[in-house]
């Protein structure tokens, strides 16, 4: 199973993405983000990191999520083995699931949230991820982890999970980009890493590094 969530919190202006899979290095393969343009998740049995990167570039020019997905997937002869979901800078979402994606494969699109997965036990895994995120409380990253845990509890992958990734972006804050490239329980390991990354002394350092809205911020400023 590879399952990903991309979300935008209109009230806080925060973008967030999370993913987990039964293979290695899900963060490096799947998640891409830029607070100026949005988020992408490219996955599947033959995933294209180019899709994920090019999606950010296209949305950065003002192209909508829907038009971005249509353009990237139209002419790729390998598209039947790939999935792509994107979330643009306004919270618009779109997704593509290739015809030869390993079942169950699909996506749920909504305003400011898109959930995508393949090699799932059933469609209920997508629903569980969506509901787990929506019913979660706290910062974006915490809600995204709730979505991943709900997806795993709903069935997940017969291979078990081996990696996880978490991305949180805001123009006023340092990016939070966490990866568990291999672990026996990657969601548990991700929770432990998140707890450390949002605690002292590390969090104090993140409060003095440059941000998109304060590009010259430093310790001495």
C-alpha positions in Angstrom: 0.0 0.0 0.0 1.1 3.5 -0.8 -1.4 6.1 0.6 -0.9 9.8 0.6 -2.8 12.8 1.9 -2.4 16.4 0.7 -4.2 19.2 2.6 -4.5 22.9 2.9 -5.8 24.7 6.0 -7.5 27.8 4.8 -7.7 29.4 8.3 -4.0 29.0 9.1 -2.6 29.1 5.6 -0.8 25.8 6.2 0.0 23.2 3.5 0.6 19.6 4.6 1.3 16.2 3.0 1.9 12.7 4.4 2.5 9.3 3.0 3.3 5.8 4.0 4.0 2.6 2.1 5.2 -1.0 2.3 8.4 -0.2 0.4 11.4 2.1 1.3 11.9 5.9 1.1 8.3 7.0 0.5 9.1 10.6 1.1 11.8 10.8 -1.6 9.6 9.1 -4.1 6.1 10.5 -3.4 5.9 13.9 -1.7 6.8 17.3 -3.2 5.8 20.8 -1.9 6.4 24.5 -2.3 4.5 27.0 -0.3 4.3 29.3 -3.3 2.6 26.7 -5.6 1.2 23.8 -3.6 1.8 20.1 -3.1 2.0 16.9 -5.2 2.1 13.2 -4.5 3.3 10.9 -7.3 3.1 7.2 -6.7 2.2 3.8 -8.2 4.0 0.7 -9.3 6.2 2.8 -11.7 6.1 6.3 -10.0 7.3 9.4 -11.8 9.2 11.8 -9.6 9.1 14.1 -12.7 5.4 14.3 -12.5 5.6 15.5 -8.9 8.3 18.0 -9.6 6.7 19.3 -12.8 3.3 19.7 -11.1 4.8 22.3 -8.7 6.4 24.1 -11.6 3.1 24.2 -13.5 1.1 25.3 -10.5 3.7 27.9 -9.8 2.7 29.6 -13.1 -0.9 29.8 -12.0 -2.2 26.6 -13.6 -5.0 24.9 -11.6 -4.7 21.5 -10.0 -7.1 20.0 -12.5 -5.3 21.4 -15.5 -1.9 20.4 -14.1 -2.9 16.8 -13.8 -4.5 16.8 -17.2 -1.3 18.2 -18.8 1.1 15.8 -17.1 -0.8 12.6 -17.6 -2.0 13.1 -21.1 1.0 12.1 -23.2 3.0 9.8 -20.9 2.9 6.2 -22.3 3.6 4.8 -18.9 0.7 6.6 -17.2 -1.4 3.4 -16.7 1.1 2.3 -14.0 1.2 5.7 -12.2 -0.9 7.8 -9.8 -0.7 11.6 -9.3 -2.5 13.8 -6.9 -2.0 17.6 -6.6 -3.2 20.5 -4.5 -2.7 24.0 -5.8 -2.1 27.2 -4.0 -5.8 28.0 -3.6 -6.7 24.6 -2.2 -8.0 23.1 -5.5 -7.3 19.4 -5.9 -7.2 16.8 -8.6 -6.0 13.3 -9.1 -5.2 10.6 -11.7 -5.1 6.8 -11.2 -3.7 4.7 -14.1 -5.8 1.9 -15.4 -3.1 -0.7 -14.5 -2.6 0.5 -10.9 -2.5 -2.4 -8.4 -6.0 -2.8 -6.9 -7.5 -1.5 -5.0 -6.4 1.9 -6.3 -8.2 5.2 -6.4 -8.5 8.7 -4.9 -10.9 11.0 -3.0 -10.8 14.6 -4.1 -12.4 17.4 -2.0 -11.8 21.1 -1.5 -8.4 21.5 0.2 -7.9 17.7 0.6 -7.0 14.8 -1.7 -6.3 11.2 -0.6 -4.8 8.8 -3.0 -3.7 5.1 -2.7 -2.9 1.9 -4.4 -2.5 -1.7 -3.3 -5.2 -1.1 -0.7 -7.4 -3.7 0.9 -10.4 -1.7 -0.3 -11.8 1.8 -0.9 -12.5 2.0 2.8 -8.8 2.7 3.4 -9.2 6.0 1.5 -12.3 6.9 3.4 -10.6 6.1 6.7 -7.6 8.3 5.9 -9.9 11.2 4.9 -12.0 10.8 8.0 -9.0 10.3 10.3 -7.6 13.6 9.0 -10.8 15.5 9.3 -11.6 14.2 12.8 -8.1 14.9 14.1 -7.2 17.8 16.3 -4.2 20.1 16.6 -1.6 21.2 14.0 -1.8 20.1 10.4 1.0 17.5 10.9 -0.9 15.9 13.8 -4.0 15.6 11.8 -2.2 14.1 8.8 -0.6 11.4 11.1 -4.1 10.7 12.4 -5.1 10.1 8.8 -2.2 7.7 8.1 -2.9 5.7 11.3 -6.6 5.4 10.4 -5.7 4.1 6.9 -3.4 1.5 8.4 -6.1 0.4 10.9 -8.6 0.0 8.0 -6.5 -2.7 6.4 -3.3 -1.3 4.8 -0.9 -3.5 3.0 -0.3 -7.2 3.3 3.4 -6.4 3.1 3.2 -4.2 6.2 4.5 -0.6 6.3 8.2 0.2 6.0 8.4 3.9 5.5 6.6 7.2 6.1 6.9 10.9 5.4 5.5 14.1 6.7 5.6 17.6 5.2 4.2 20.9 6.6 4.7 24.3 4.9 3.8 27.8 5.9 5.2 31.1 4.6 5.8 32.3 8.1 7.5 29.2 9.5 10.4 27.0 8.7 9.4 23.9 6.7 8.8 20.7 8.6 10.0 17.8 6.4 10.4 14.5 8.2 11.1 11.1 6.7 11.3 7.5 8.1 13.0 5.7 5.2 12.8 2.3 6.9 11.4 1.1 10.2 9.5 -1.9 11.6 6.8 0.5 12.6 7.2 3.7 10.6 4.2 5.5 11.9 5.3 5.0 15.5 8.8 6.1 14.5 7.3 9.1 12.7 5.3 10.1 15.8 8.5 9.9 17.9 10.4 12.0 15.4 7.7 14.6 15.1 7.6 14.9 18.9 11.3 15.6 19.0 11.1 18.0 16.0 8.5 20.1 17.8 10.2 20.2 21.2 13.1 22.1 22.7 15.9 22.6 21.9 15.3 21.9 18.2 12.2 24.0 17.9 14.0 27.2 19.1 16.4 26.8 16.2 13.6 26.6 13.7 12.3 30.0 15.0 15.3 31.9 13.8 16.0 30.5 10.4 14.7 32.3 7.2 11.2 31.8 6.0 9.4 32.7 2.8 7.9 35.9 4.4 11.1 36.7 6.3 13.9 35.6 4.0 16.7 37.3 6.0 15.8 36.2 9.5 18.7 35.0 11.6 19.8 34.5 15.2 21.4 37.9 15.3 18.6 39.9 13.5 
